[in-house]
Amino acid sequence: MARKSHKKSLTEPEFVSQLAFDEVLRQVEFDLRIQEFVVMEIDRADYIIQPNIPYRSDYFCIYLVQKGGVTFRLDETSYKVSKGDIVFCPMAETFWLEEIAEDYTAKYIFFSLDFISDAGFNYKSNNVLKSLSSDPTHIIRKEADVYRRLDFHFDELKALNNKEKDNYYFNEMIWHHFSLVIYEIDNYFKKIEKPHVVTHREDELTTSFFKLVQQYFKEEHNVQFYADKLCISRKYLTKVINKTVLKSPRDIVHQVLAVEARLLLKNPNLNVSEVALQLKFSDQASFSKFFKKHTGRSPLEYRKDDLY
């Protein structure tokens, strides 16, 4: 993972530590040809993310666990990964480190949204979109062939992005190897999923919908707003999202709201009324009703049980 940035976002609770991509770049020991991605190995000594503190990054990463293991939490669920596992981490997902082994080492590729867009994926990978769905993590466990191929591509990408090494076709070769990394991961998840054909238009609409949700979920809870932004009917938007991510647009908006509500309620400097106000609920009562429906507890019960 990257070192912690001292920058604060106006849209985030103060207690969520922000991980900025420019901080990742400062750890690189050689000049990069392309500044939007970097490959590096990280061990426990370099892993300066602190346990039990929520973090969010403004970049993506994929890492291959080479030795030891690490346990992290997304929302209310803990995940443990160990040697031979591959993990894809979407941008802007809130996570907590719970435990890291003394002998932990992993090979990481960090890349920005601009980089994945320039590569032609345009934030469209189903695995990226599912970061806002029911299971926000993407772990490939003990798939030796996939691991071996990704390890090779990571090494090639690291060498190609070293400005000191001459390579006339470095740009084309970087896109080639990076594309193969994404295709390997996407191919694995497609093989284990129930197949269904998604058109290019449906894929684009799904991508645009998730971008809008990330941008407006605090202010706009109504699906009609997102349909209007996309210049389509609410019925058609619901049909497309149900097909591509197996959830309704309303469910997606509410899931994101519920996650943010839990984060805000953990902030001792905010009372329940202020959380309701930040998330643009009409009053505290309507927020409490929403929260209890999605978590099984009232906001006050949640704070009592989980405040740290």
LINSUL-V740588 format. One record per residue. N is the residue number from 1. NEAR is the number of other C-alpha atoms within 12 Angstrom. D_CENTER is the distance of its C-alpha to the mean C-alpha in Angstrom with 2 decimals. Layout:
N;NEAR;D_CENTER
N;NEAR;D_CENTER
This chain:
1;46;13.03
2;38;14.34
3;27;17.02
4;29;16.69
5;25;17.44
6;15;20.29
7;21;19.17
8;19;18.67
9;18;17.06
10;11;19.37
11;20;16.77
12;25;15.35
13;27;17.45
14;23;19.27
15;27;18.45
16;32;14.67
17;32;14.71
18;35;13.06
19;35;12.06
20;29;13.41
21;35;13.59
22;26;17.36
23;23;17.61
24;34;16.29
25;30;19.00
26;19;21.66
27;23;21.47
28;25;22.53
29;17;26.19
30;21;27.17
31;20;26.99
32;25;24.26
33;26;25.35
34;27;22.02
35;25;20.12
36;28;16.73
37;38;15.93
38;45;17.30
39;42;17.96
40;37;19.14
41;31;20.16
42;30;19.37
43;28;21.51
44;24;21.94
45;18;24.02
46;22;21.37
47;28;18.56
48;19;19.22
49;31;16.36
50;24;18.54
51;19;18.58
52;23;18.07
53;27;16.54
54;35;13.27
55;37;11.03
56;38;8.36
57;38;7.86
58;31;8.81
59;35;8.00
60;38;6.52
61;41;8.45
62;42;10.46
63;42;13.15
64;47;16.44
65;40;18.10
66;30;21.67
67;25;23.32
68;24;22.97
69;30;19.84
70;36;17.27
71;24;16.37
72;32;13.29
73;26;12.63
74;33;9.99
75;30;12.09
76;19;15.45
77;18;14.86
78;20;15.35
79;27;14.56
80;27;16.84
81;35;16.61
82;29;19.70
83;27;21.63
84;29;21.05
85;34;17.53
86;41;14.69
87;39;11.02
88;38;8.11
89;38;4.87
90;38;2.20
91;36;3.55
92;35;4.95
93;37;3.96
94;37;7.57
95;37;9.09
96;30;12.74
97;30;14.66
98;23;17.64
99;25;19.63
100;32;19.97
101;25;22.99
102;15;25.70
103;20;25.65
104;27;21.89
105;30;21.18
106;38;18.37
107;33;17.94
108;35;14.78
109;41;13.91
110;44;11.94
111;39;11.83
112;33;11.57
113;28;11.06
114;22;14.87
115;27;15.13
116;29;13.33
117;20;15.35
118;20;18.47
119;29;18.14
120;18;18.65
121;27;15.46
122;22;14.76
123;34;11.18
124;32;13.01
125;34;11.82
126;36;12.03
127;38;9.32
128;37;6.84
129;40;8.82
130;33;8.94
131;34;5.54
132;42;8.17
133;32;10.92
134;24;12.98
135;23;11.32
136;32;7.59
137;33;8.10
138;33;9.66
139;29;12.61
140;34;15.70
141;24;18.54
142;19;21.80
143;22;21.96
144;18;24.25
145;18;24.78
146;28;21.16
147;31;20.60
148;21;23.77
149;23;22.94
150;37;19.50
151;34;21.28
152;21;23.89
153;32;21.60
154;36;19.81
155;26;23.33
156;28;24.50
157;36;21.69
158;35;22.44
159;28;26.12
160;33;25.87
161;36;23.95
162;27;26.71
163;21;28.98
164;15;31.94
165;17;32.10
166;13;33.90
167;17;32.49
168;12;33.71
169;14;31.06
170;25;28.09
171;23;26.08
172;17;26.72
173;21;26.10
174;34;22.72
175;28;21.56
176;21;23.25
177;28;21.59
178;41;18.05
179;27;18.66
180;25;19.94
181;36;16.88
182;35;14.73
183;26;17.72
184;29;18.21
185;34;14.83
186;27;15.15
187;20;18.78
188;23;18.25
189;26;16.17
190;17;18.62
191;14;21.49
192;11;20.52
193;16;19.79
194;12;22.65
195;13;23.41
196;13;23.77
197;14;24.45
198;21;22.22
199;13;23.94
200;14;22.67
201;18;23.35
202;26;21.39
203;27;18.35
204;25;18.73
205;34;19.25
206;42;16.16
207;33;14.05
208;27;16.15
209;41;15.94
210;38;12.18
211;28;12.54
212;27;15.51
213;33;14.02
214;29;11.46
215;20;14.59
216;23;17.24
217;35;16.27
218;29;18.18
219;23;21.23
220;27;21.39
221;31;21.28
222;24;23.59
223;32;22.56
224;22;25.60
225;24;24.10
226;36;21.26
227;30;23.88
228;18;26.14
229;23;23.59
230;25;23.15
231;16;26.95
232;21;27.04
233;17;28.39
234;23;26.52
235;19;27.94
236;24;26.63
237;36;23.08
238;28;23.20
239;23;24.64
240;31;22.00
241;37;18.92
242;24;20.83
243;23;21.43
244;36;18.08
245;37;15.80
246;25;18.76
247;24;18.27
248;26;20.04
249;38;18.71
250;31;20.14
251;25;18.28
252;35;14.87
253;36;16.04
254;32;17.49
255;33;14.52
256;37;12.47
257;36;15.76
258;35;16.42
259;30;13.29
260;33;14.17
261;41;17.77
262;41;17.35
263;39;15.78
264;35;18.63
265;36;21.22
266;30;20.52
267;26;21.71
268;21;25.46
269;16;26.32
270;24;25.51
271;19;27.72
272;32;26.90
273;24;28.63
274;22;26.61
275;36;23.29
276;31;24.79
277;22;25.83
278;28;22.49
279;37;20.98
280;22;24.10
281;27;25.76
282;20;29.49
283;18;30.48
284;23;29.62
285;19;31.13
286;21;28.93
287;33;25.78
288;31;27.18
289;21;27.96
290;27;24.47
291;34;22.92
292;20;25.46
293;16;24.93
294;24;21.21
295;23;21.55
296;15;25.22
297;21;26.10
298;26;27.30
299;37;25.52
300;28;28.42
301;19;28.28
302;25;24.57
303;25;25.27
304;14;28.28
305;14;26.54
306;19;23.26
307;19;23.95
308;15;23.73
